[in-house]
Amino acid sequence: MSLSIKNFKQAKERDGNKCSICERTTNLHVHHIIPRSVGGSNDLKNLITLCSGCHRSIEAGNIANAVFKCVIRALKNCSFSEPDEELEDNDIDFYDLSKQKQ
C-alpha cells in the first residue's frame, strides 16, 4: 500500500469516517487542505475528510456558497429532539453552545 493511500485511510479513520463539515457518512473524499499544486503534501496533517458535496463546494472557491451549502447539509443530517419545556428566544445562548462543541 502506498504512503498516500495509507494516509488517506488514516485521515478517514481519524475523522470518524464522516465528513468533517456536515458529518455525512457516504460518498467520502479526502481533501488536501493546502492543495498539492501549491506545495501541499499527502501528510496526514494536510488531509481532511469531506463528503462529495462539501468537497465540491470547497473546491469551487466560493466560501460563502460553500458554507451555506455545508450548513444546509449539516442540518439535514441532524436530529432534533423536542425540549422538555418551552424555551424563549433569550433562553438560548448560542455563544455557549458553540463553546461546548469545541
C-alpha positions as MATLAB code, in Angstrom:
seq = 'MSLSIKNFKQAKERDGNKCSICERTTNLHVHHIIPRSVGGSNDLKNLITLCSGCHRSIEAGNIANAVFKCVIRALKNCSFSEPDEELEDNDIDFYDLSKQKQ';
ca = [
       0.000    0.000    0.000;
       1.460    3.370   -0.962;
       2.090    6.022    1.663;
      -0.601    8.353    0.304;
      -3.294    5.644    0.286;
      -2.337    4.728    3.847;
      -2.596    8.387    4.907;
      -5.946    8.750    3.143;
      -7.310    5.771    5.083;
      -5.856    7.146    8.330;
      -7.452   10.556    7.651;
     -10.879    8.955    7.238;
     -10.403    6.926   10.426;
      -9.152    9.978   12.347;
     -12.222   11.944   11.199;
     -14.578    9.164   12.317;
     -15.381    8.033    8.756;
     -17.627   11.062    8.295;
     -17.489   14.459    6.658;
     -15.689   16.954    8.889;
     -18.239   19.626    7.967;
     -21.686   18.030    7.795;
     -20.957   14.594    9.336;
     -22.343   12.703    6.342;
     -21.020    9.139    6.192;
     -21.406    8.383    2.477;
     -19.538    9.464   -0.652;
     -16.454   10.449    1.344;
     -13.397   12.072   -0.199;
     -10.077   13.064    1.314;
      -9.316   16.732    0.626;
      -5.892   18.390    0.677;
      -6.176   21.456    2.923;
      -3.201   23.020    1.139;
      -3.536   21.891   -2.483;
      -0.729   19.777   -3.870;
      -0.496   22.224   -6.794;
       0.854   24.869   -4.400;
       3.124   22.608   -2.396;
       0.691   20.776   -0.127;
       1.644   17.274    0.879;
      -0.092   13.947    1.434;
       0.850   14.171    5.122;
      -1.983   13.315    7.464;
      -1.963   16.835    8.929;
      -2.803   18.242    5.466;
      -5.768   15.925    4.856;
      -9.406   16.267    5.872;
     -12.393   14.025    5.162;
     -15.263   15.648    3.266;
     -18.386   14.279    1.599;
     -18.617   14.813   -2.148;
     -20.996   17.768   -1.742;
     -18.884   19.657    0.792;
     -15.740   18.839   -1.191;
     -17.312   20.242   -4.357;
     -18.355   23.419   -2.516;
     -14.887   23.964   -1.078;
     -13.155   23.280   -4.393;
     -15.430   25.804   -6.162;
     -13.703   28.548   -4.171;
     -16.896   30.369   -3.256;
     -16.535   30.247    0.522;
     -19.900   31.896    1.277;
     -21.679   29.428   -1.005;
     -19.662   26.526    0.411;
     -20.554   27.461    3.981;
     -24.247   27.869    3.090;
     -24.414   24.517    1.300;
     -22.494   22.782    4.070;
     -24.772   24.211    6.773;
     -27.861   23.052    4.845;
     -26.362   19.544    4.501;
     -25.414   19.521    8.183;
     -28.959   20.485    9.202;
     -30.386   17.695    7.044;
     -28.171   15.208    8.898;
     -29.066   16.441   12.389;
     -31.816   15.057   14.521;
     -33.529   17.401   16.903;
     -35.498   16.362   19.943;
     -38.299   18.301   21.494;
     -37.262   20.377   24.520;
     -38.654   19.346   27.894;
     -40.164   22.804   28.317;
     -40.929   25.788   26.129;
     -37.904   27.992   25.597;
     -37.945   31.698   24.961;
     -35.552   33.106   22.362;
     -33.414   34.657   25.065;
     -33.058   31.314   26.912;
     -30.553   30.047   24.362;
     -27.016   31.366   24.395;
     -25.538   30.351   21.052;
     -22.085   31.510   22.122;
     -22.155   28.980   24.989;
     -23.425   26.264   22.638;
     -20.553   26.835   20.212;
     -18.011   26.709   23.047;
     -19.438   23.388   24.286;
     -18.790   21.720   20.913;
     -15.065   22.581   20.945;
];
